[in-house]
Amino acid sequence: MPDNNYCKVDDFLLDDSFVEWVLGGTPELNSYWDNFLSTKPECEENFSQARSIILSLKIKPVKELSQQQVDELIAGVIARQQAAQSAKIVALPQRKPKRDIRFRYAAVIAMFISLCWLGYNAHKTKKHVNAPVAFVQTYHQVTNNGSAPMLVKLPDNSTIILKPNAQLRYPNTFTGNKREVYLNGEAFFEVSKNKAKPFFVYSNELTVRVVGTSFVVKADKADKQFKIIVSTGRVEVFTSVKKGDAASNKQAIVLTPNQQGILYRNEERLEKANLKKPLLLSKESTSLHFNFVGTPFSKVISTLDEAYGVNIIYNEKVMANCQLTASLIDQPLDERLKLICKAVEADYKIIDGQIIIDGKGCN
């Protein structure tokens, strides 16, 4: 029987008799391993883990291997075990010297498990591994706990202005054929254009699909109504309201600039309506408000502040003599900031959801 130190997961995985027992075993093996935990109850967790690993493996049947391949694999297992174990192991009840197909199967699996287990342990202790690893998507979760709107820039250069108490979750990288984010609360979206990869916002019962546009989503789970208000572009809105265990038929509407969609949650009804007054960021308004001719820098910033509702910080004294002449009708916020800063030889960055403009001033 194994020595007193025999209790680790890899002790079991490297033991061909244990592997053979898990795969079916013989009366002698069954008698030994069925009673193993009665003598070493402290090994139960590792014992069960090793057994689960073996049962979860999917190995091609040994009968697909030639006799020479089987013998080589068995020899490799024996050589590895002799090198890995310095302690002597007392033999289990003797079996017939003839290696039947079950033993060969167990030996092949034991070798495969050994390689996998050793690779796993090496991965835990080394920082660099040459073998490819599966891609695991990671997410950022942002919650605006402050009293002012928070600016968030996504990996595709889309910008989101998160209102107080709103929560946003988005991936570290947009993979696949679509861009997906998750929202609870109110936020303004300015989505970068990418026809090959549409942008989806999931917000409680609402799903919003766009390619490149700007819009507002108001969908706090505590509210009785959800709203989607479109500034530019075309927005598709879907809803699927659950009734018991089954989902009802999806409702869908298409919104264009200066239209809004309203979901009446209690009535499970989705409808659209025209806004009475054009939004500041719609084309009708930007053609009036975003054409700057010798406009003081402070006025330009206040226009952005009013349109986007985001906090913009700059040194008013340093930038007091700066003026801007430019047409910023169709650009998203990111492009508008770049053009404004370029015109006055300044830089901007986003820190803690706020826009910080740093410039040397103008003569």
ZAMARGU-4260 file (C-alpha; in steps of 0.2 Angstrom, whole numbers, plus 5000, padded with zeros to 4 digits):
<rodrens>
0) 5000/5000/5000 | 5006/5018/4998 | 5017/5026/5011 | 5011/5038/5024 | 5014/5053/5014
5) 5003/5047/5000 | 4989/5060/5000 | 4992/5073/4987 | 4981/5074/4971 | 4996/5070/4960
10) 5000/5055/4970 | 4983/5048/4965 | 4984/5054/4947 | 5002/5046/4945 | 4996/5029/4952
15) 4991/5018/4938 | 4981/5006/4950 | 4971/5021/4955 | 4967/5026/4937 | 4963/5008/4933
20) 4951/5007/4948 | 4942/5023/4943 | 4940/5017/4925 | 4932/5000/4931 | 4945/4991/4941
25) 4946/4973/4946 | 4939/4964/4962 | 4956/4966/4970 | 4958/4985/4966 | 4940/4988/4971
30) 4943/4980/4988 | 4958/4991/4991 | 4952/5008/4985 | 4934/5006/4991 | 4941/5005/5008
35) 4956/5018/5006 | 4947/5032/5014 | 4943/5022/5030 | 4961/5022/5034 | 4966/5039/5028
40) 4950/5050/5029 | 4961/5066/5029 | 4964/5062/5010 | 4945/5063/5005 | 4946/5080/4996
45) 4961/5076/4986 | 4955/5058/4983 | 4938/5065/4976 | 4947/5078/4966 | 4958/5066/4957
50) 4944/5054/4953 | 4934/5069/4946 | 4949/5074/4935 | 4950/5056/4928 | 4932/5054/4925
55) 4931/5071/4916 | 4945/5067/4903 | 4940/5062/4886 | 4953/5050/4879 | 4953/5040/4863
60) 4951/5022/4866 | 4967/5012/4867 | 4961/5000/4854 | 4965/5014/4841 | 4984/5012/4846
65) 4996/4999/4839 | 5003/4987/4851 | 5020/4995/4849 | 5013/5012/4854 | 5004/5005/4869
70) 5020/4997/4875 | 5030/5013/4872 | 5017/5023/4882 | 5017/5011/4896 | 5036/5011/4897
75) 5035/5030/4898 | 5023/5030/4912 | 5034/5018/4922 | 5050/5028/4919 | 5041/5044/4925
80) 5034/5036/4940 | 5051/5029/4945 | 5059/5046/4943 | 5046/5055/4952 | 5044/5044/4967
85) 5059/5041/4978 | 5049/5032/4992 | 5046/5014/4990 | 5028/5008/4988 | 5022/4992/4995
90) 5014/4982/4981 | 4995/4980/4981 | 4987/4963/4980 | 4996/4954/4965 | 4988/4954/4948
95) 4991/4943/4934 | 5007/4948/4925 | 4998/4949/4908 | 4993/4967/4904 | 4975/4966/4898
100) 4968/4980/4888 | 4960/4989/4903 | 4978/4991/4911 | 4985/4998/4895 | 4970/5010/4894
105) 4974/5015/4912 | 4992/5017/4909 | 4989/5028/4894 | 4977/5039/4904 | 4989/5040/4918
110) 5003/5046/4907 | 4991/5059/4899 | 4985/5065/4917 | 5003/5066/4923 | 5007/5078/4908
115) 4992/5088/4911 | 4994/5089/4930 | 5013/5093/4929 | 5009/5107/4916 | 4995/5114/4927
120) 5007/5115/4942 | 5021/5122/4931 | 5009/5136/4926 | 5005/5140/4944 | 5024/5143/4948
125) 5030/5151/4931 | 5025/5167/4924 | 5029/5163/4906 | 5021/5148/4898 | 5024/5144/4880
130) 5008/5133/4877 | 4993/5143/4871 | 4980/5147/4884 | 4961/5150/4881 | 4955/5168/4880
135) 4945/5173/4895 | 4935/5189/4893 | 4936/5201/4907 | 4924/5215/4911 | 4925/5233/4919
140) 4911/5238/4930 | 4909/5257/4933 | 4897/5264/4946 | 4894/5283/4947 | 4893/5286/4965
145) 4896/5305/4964 | 4884/5319/4961 | 4891/5324/4944 | 4890/5315/4927 | 4905/5303/4924
150) 4914/5301/4907 | 4919/5284/4902 | 4929/5279/4886 | 4926/5262/4879 | 4939/5251/4870
155) 4932/5256/4853 | 4933/5275/4857 | 4915/5276/4860 | 4911/5288/4874 | 4898/5286/4888
160) 4892/5299/4900 | 4886/5290/4915 | 4874/5299/4926 | 4874/5299/4945 | 4869/5281/4953
165) 4871/5273/4936 | 4880/5257/4933 | 4889/5251/4917 | 4898/5235/4913 | 4908/5233/4898
170) 4922/5221/4891 | 4940/5224/4892 | 4940/5221/4873 | 4926/5220/4860 | 4928/5203/4852
175) 4917/5193/4840 | 4905/5202/4828 | 4896/5214/4840 | 4900/5226/4854 | 4890/5223/4870
180) 4888/5234/4886 | 4876/5232/4901 | 4868/5247/4909 | 4857/5251/4924 | 4852/5269/4926
185) 4854/5284/4914 | 4868/5287/4902 | 4872/5296/4886 | 4880/5286/4872 | 4890/5292/4858
190) 4895/5276/4848 | 4909/5276/4836 | 4904/5269/4819 | 4908/5251/4814 | 4895/5243/4802
195) 4903/5227/4804 | 4901/5226/4823 | 4885/5234/4829 | 4884/5241/4846 | 4871/5233/4859
200) 4865/5241/4875 | 4857/5229/4887 | 4847/5238/4901 | 4835/5227/4911 | 4821/5223/4899
205) 4827/5234/4885 | 4839/5230/4871 | 4846/5244/4860 | 4855/5241/4844 | 4865/5254/4834
210) 4880/5255/4822 | 4886/5273/4826 | 4875/5286/4834 | 4871/5296/4849 | 4857/5293/4861
215) 4851/5293/4879 | 4845/5278/4889 | 4835/5280/4905 | 4833/5263/4912 | 4834/5262/4931
220) 4826/5246/4937 | 4817/5255/4951 | 4807/5266/4938 | 4791/5262/4930 | 4796/5269/4913
225) 4811/5267/4903 | 4816/5279/4889 | 4828/5280/4874 | 4830/5297/4867 | 4840/5299/4850
230) 4851/5313/4846 | 4859/5307/4830 | 4858/5292/4819 | 4846/5277/4819 | 4842/5267/4834
235) 4833/5250/4835 | 4825/5246/4852 | 4819/5229/4857 | 4810/5222/4873 | 4806/5205/4879
240) 4795/5205/4895 | 4795/5189/4905 | 4778/5182/4910 | 4781/5168/4922 | 4793/5156/4915
245) 4790/5160/4897 | 4795/5176/4887 | 4782/5186/4878 | 4784/5191/4860 | 4797/5204/4857
250) 4792/5222/4854 | 4802/5232/4842 | 4803/5250/4837 | 4815/5261/4826 | 4820/5278/4832
255) 4827/5293/4822 | 4834/5310/4828 | 4823/5319/4840 | 4812/5304/4844 | 4810/5294/4860
260) 4805/5277/4864 | 4795/5274/4880 | 4793/5257/4889 | 4778/5256/4900 | 4784/5242/4911
265) 4768/5238/4920 | 4758/5238/4904 | 4772/5229/4895 | 4770/5242/4881 | 4784/5250/4870
270) 4780/5266/4860 | 4788/5280/4851 | 4785/5299/4851 | 4792/5315/4843 | 4801/5327/4855
275) 4793/5344/4856 | 4810/5353/4856 | 4826/5347/4846 | 4840/5340/4857 | 4855/5351/4858
280) 4866/5337/4850 | 4854/5334/4835 | 4859/5341/4818 | 4846/5355/4819 | 4854/5362/4835
285) 4872/5358/4832 | 4872/5368/4816 | 4867/5383/4827 | 4877/5380/4843 | 4893/5372/4836
290) 4898/5384/4823 | 4911/5395/4832 | 4918/5411/4824 | 4930/5420/4835 | 4921/5412/4850
295) 4930/5414/4867 | 4937/5398/4874 | 4926/5399/4889 | 4910/5400/4878 | 4916/5385/4868
300) 4918/5375/4884 | 4901/5380/4892 | 4893/5374/4875 | 4901/5357/4877 | 4896/5357/4896
305) 4878/5361/4892 | 4877/5348/4877 | 4885/5334/4886 | 4882/5338/4904 | 4900/5332/4909
310) 4912/5342/4920 | 4926/5350/4910 | 4941/5357/4920 | 4953/5370/4914 | 4963/5385/4920
315) 4951/5400/4916 | 4965/5413/4918 | 4978/5404/4907 | 4965/5401/4893 | 4956/5418/4895
320) 4963/5425/4878 | 4960/5410/4868 | 4947/5410/4854 | 4940/5397/4842 | 4934/5398/4824
325) 4928/5380/4819 | 4913/5371/4813 | 4910/5356/4825 | 4893/5350/4819 | 4895/5332/4815
330) 4909/5326/4826 | 4907/5315/4842 | 4913/5322/4858 | 4931/5314/4857 | 4934/5322/4840
335) 4927/5339/4846 | 4939/5339/4860 | 4954/5335/4849 | 4950/5349/4837 | 4947/5362/4850
340) 4963/5357/4859 | 4973/5357/4843 | 4967/5375/4839 | 4973/5382/4855 | 4988/5371/4857
345) 4982/5361/4872 | 4979/5343/4878 | 4965/5334/4886 | 4964/5318/4896 | 4950/5310/4906
350) 4953/5307/4924 | 4940/5300/4936 | 4926/5303/4923 | 4930/5322/4921 | 4938/5330/4906
355) 4954/5339/4911 | 4961/5352/4898 | 4979/5358/4900 | 4985/5372/4889 | 4998/5386/4890
360) 4986/5400/4884 | 4985/5411/4869 | 4994/5428/4866
</rodrens>
